Amino acid sequence: MNTNGGEDDAIVPILVKELQGHGDSAVDVVSNFSEKEEGATRRRLWSPWRVVKDLISWLVVMREAFGAPFLGVVMIVYGVSQGYAGTMKLLATNYYWRDVLKMQPASTQAFLALSSIPWDIKPIYGLITDTFPIAGYRRWPYLVICGIAGCLCLWALAFFTLSPWMTTLFLAGVALCTAFPDVVTDAAVAQQSRTTPKLASDLQGSLCPDISEAMFFWFTDPVSGPGFNEEFMGLVNAVGYLAMFIGVAGYNYRFRSQTFRKMFLWSQVASSFIGLLDIILVSRVNLRMHIPDRAFVLSDTALTDAISKLKLMPMLVLSAQLCPNGIEGTVFAFLMSVSNFGLTSGSWFGALLLKWLHVQKDDYSRLWLAVLIRSLMRLSPLLFLFLVPDCTVESIKPPNIALPYDLEIEEITKDIELCDKVSVHGSDE
C-alpha cells in the first residue's frame, strides 16, 4: 500500500488555497511552501503519478506567479519556435545541403555560420522595438510580422531549388524572424527573473569547434558510416529534444542550489567527456564491443543534450540576474549575442578544422581527430572560470546602476521638494 498518495493529492489544492488567500506575493507563498515540503518531497517514491502531480503543481505555481498569457508566449517562443520547430528545421536543412545542393561538410558548416549571423546582433532588435513602436505597441506587432515573414522564408526553401547563397539568405531570414521574438521575450523573462529569482530557472529554459555537419554527413553515409535513414535521424532529434527537458528538470530539482562556478565546471567537464565517446563510434570500436550503432547514437545524443541544457541553464539565470533594472532587454540581448557569437565562431572554426583535416563526403579517415580536438577544446572555457561568481541564484545580488534618466528624475524630485519647502516657509512668514 502506498502511503504517499495522500500527500501527493494534497499538494495542488494546498498550493492553490495558499496562493489565493495569502496576502504576500505568489512567489513568497511558493518559497515558504517549498521549504516546508522539500524534505518530505525528496523522500517520496518516484512514480508516474507523482510526476503528473508535480507537473500540475508546477503549472499552478507558474501561472499564479507570472500569468497565463505571459507563460503562453514564453512556451511558444522558447518551446515551439526555437525548440521543436528549430529541431525539425535543422534536420530538413541538413538534408537540403547534402542531397539537393550536393555540398561538402566544411562548406555546409561555413554557410550555416553565415546564416546564423542574425543571432549575433540581437541588441539591435531591442533598440528597434524600444524606439519604433507600431500602432502604439512595442511587442505584439513585431511578433506577428516575424511569424509571417519566417513562414514565407521557409516556404521559399520548401518549394524552390535555390543556390547556396540564396539558401543562406533565406535561412538568415528565418534566423532573423526567430531571433527578433526571442529578444522581445528575453526582455520580459529577464525582468521577471529579477523580481522572482527563486523561479528564474523554471522560467528560462565558448569558442569550441562545431563539427556537427560532418557528423551528420557521416551518420547518413551508407558506405563509411552507419547509413541512418531520415526516420531514424528524426528519432535522434526527438530524443535529444526530450533529453533537454530532462536537463531542465534535473537543474531545477537537483542542481539549482549549487553555485554557478561549480555548475559551469562539472557540466563543461562532462560535455568534454561525452564528446570523446564519439571517437568510439566513428572508429567503429562500438561494433567490436557489440554495441549497435543506433543504441550508441541514441544514448550519446540523450546524454549530450541533457548535459548541454544543464550547462545552459545557469548561464541564462546568471545573465538575467546581472541585468540592471530598466534596461533588462538590451543587456540580456547583448549577453546572449556574445554567447551566440561564440557559437557562430565555433561553426567557422569547425569549418576550417574540417578543411584542414580534409574531412569530405568520400573521406572520413580523420574524422576521429576532429572529434578529439573538438572535445578537448570544450575544456578551454575553464581557463576563465574564475570570472564566474561563486554563489547561488538566491544569493547573487543584481547590480544597482543609476541610469541617466533616473538621475534626472531624482534631481527634478529634489527641486520640487525644495520649491515646496520655500513656498511653505514663505506662507508662514
Secondary structure, 3 states (H helix, E strand, C coil): CCCCHHHHHHHHHHHHHHHHHCCCCHHHHHHHHHHHHHHHHHHCCCCHHHHHHHHHHHHHHHHHHHCHHHHHHHHHHHHHHHHHHHHHHHHHHHHHHHHHCCCCHHHHHHHHHHHCHHHHHHHHHHHHHHHCCECCECCHHHHHHHHHHHHHHHHHHHHCCCCHHHHHHHHHHHHHHHHHHHHHHHHHHHHHHHHCHHHHHHHCCCCCCCCHHHHHHHHCCCCCCCCCCHHHHHHHHHHHHHHHHHHHHHHHHHHCCCCHHHHHHHHHHHHHHHHHCHHHHHCCHHHHCCCCHHHHHHHHHHHHHHHHHHHHHHHHHHHHHCCCCCCHHHHHHHHHHHHHHHHHHHHHHHHHHHHHCCCECCECCCHHHHHHHHHHHCCHHHHHHHHCCCCCCCCCCCCCCCCHHHHHHHHHHHHHHHHHHHHHHHHHC
